[in-house]
Amino acid sequence: EIWPGDGWYTERGKLEPVGEIFAGIRKAMKAAGAPRKDVSFKQYLGRELRQLSPRARAFARRRVEGYDAADPARASARAIVEEWSGEDDASAASHYRPLGGYGAMLAALAREFDGTAVELNLETVVRSVRWKRGTVEVEGTARGQPFRAAARRAIITLPLGVLQLPPGAPGAVRFTPALGGKRAALAGLLPSPVIKVSLLFRSAFWETLDRGRYADAVFFRALAAPFPSFWTALPVRVPLLTAWAGGPRAERLSGRKEQDVIQQAVKSLESVFGRRARVESRLVAAWLHDWQRDPFARGAYSYVAVGGHSARKALAAPVQGTLYIAGEATDHEGEHATVAGALRSGTRAARQVMDAW
């Protein structure tokens, strides 16, 4: 489902539409172009986009932190410029999500295995991958019991944050021999810190505020708040908002007590609508996910570090016709950091395996 709804951000205590300010940033980016020698987005913003107003520069910096879940001091300016300049107005304002949620999508994918030789093992944790050309053996635990599987080739879909864990670290997967040929590619990418809080209310109060002005809002932004972004569930109209903090803000919140983090999300939402919305009194329930603390993720998705322009493509390259790397971090056709990119990378890796058979 595609929903080209509205986006709003707080400016001096008022909610203003996002469209105009972001269009101005993209126009300035296209005029300046990507830097010939890569620099951090923070440096690029201060040098190449200094003609923008302080308000626009602050918005651009916060968008890198929130939308890209990146640290502006470490993120590749070249990659950000190419990403933002390549978006059209519709895609920049649209939301893509499966109706019925991702659970329904995963169930549909699993049904494709019916009647095939594919065996799906859930609650299975891989601890080691031993390999040489033409042979792979994985070991771990399946529902608490040891398991071992062997094949001629394997598709590795570990998230970037897990692939980057040093050997012996909690949750690390040991490769023997180590993936030395992927060292430069892994160094060129960084896992995106994200903390997400889902807030359920008695009613979708934002749809009726100010005579329904925000009824079609896809997101709200509070640039200075601990949680600077809030997403609605449109086109499904439910009393649910998702509070989102990425980049340095997520790192600062990570590991704190759950109730403290939820309270920060509530206060951030209050800064969007003010006391008139009575946010806290309308709240029914809240759910928190700290992606950095998730042992099977170690971050939400990935972004390109300074100088890492070719890292995604290098990470996706097969290893001696035996190991094939998939996952959103390996998508180098514009869909990285998305479910679509992860799915497409899996299809790409599967085709590579079949072509090598």
C-alpha angles and dihedrals in degrees: 000000000000118000117186095190134151130286124207135187134188117253119176092336095313130102111238131181115263097214101083098045094047092047088056092051092050091048091053090047093052090049093049095040127202116311115260090222110040119246134171118281088243090060092044092051092052095045112028099029099038090117089070119096118262087250092055093046090050090050092050092049092049091048091056089050094045111028095033093030087221139137107246089212091059104028119103111253089204092057094046093048092049091048097048096038091051094056119096121216093260096051092044090058099036133097123211118201138145115252107241092030134265091295089068090048093051091048090053091051091049091052089062087070092062110116094011134103091251115121116203114204117191127189088033122139121196115213103173141020117200114188148161130172108307097004134080129176123184126192134188141106131303114198088338096311125106116259137182131191131182134195142153093251138013136201111220114208100170114144117255093251091056094045089054096053113114116245111275095024115130108275095012121142111222116222116200109224095026120244093254092156090062095052096100093044092050091048090054094060132060130201114245115239111222135170117191128191120187111209120199117198135188089249140358091262094172090066092066101038118112092010094306096307091144098039092116097039116141094186145358125211130205101185098195098040126102087244103039098177135056123184127201123211096242134184081038108063108219132142093254131117125182115216112210131193121176140173119008093356092056090049090054092050096042116112096015121129113286095237091050092053092047089051089053089053092051093048090048090054090049088057088059099052104018128225093307090078093058088212099176095049091052095051115112103174143345135205125198131203121184104193094193090059093048103106092207095050112026089193138008102256137319144276134192118260122217108290094013098110095130096036097102093053092044092051090051094054113110118252111234092323089291112080120047119191121214136168135099092288089065096053109108099171100081102277100093117133090032138097087238090057092049092050093046092050090054091052090048092051092047091052090049090053093049092047090053094047 
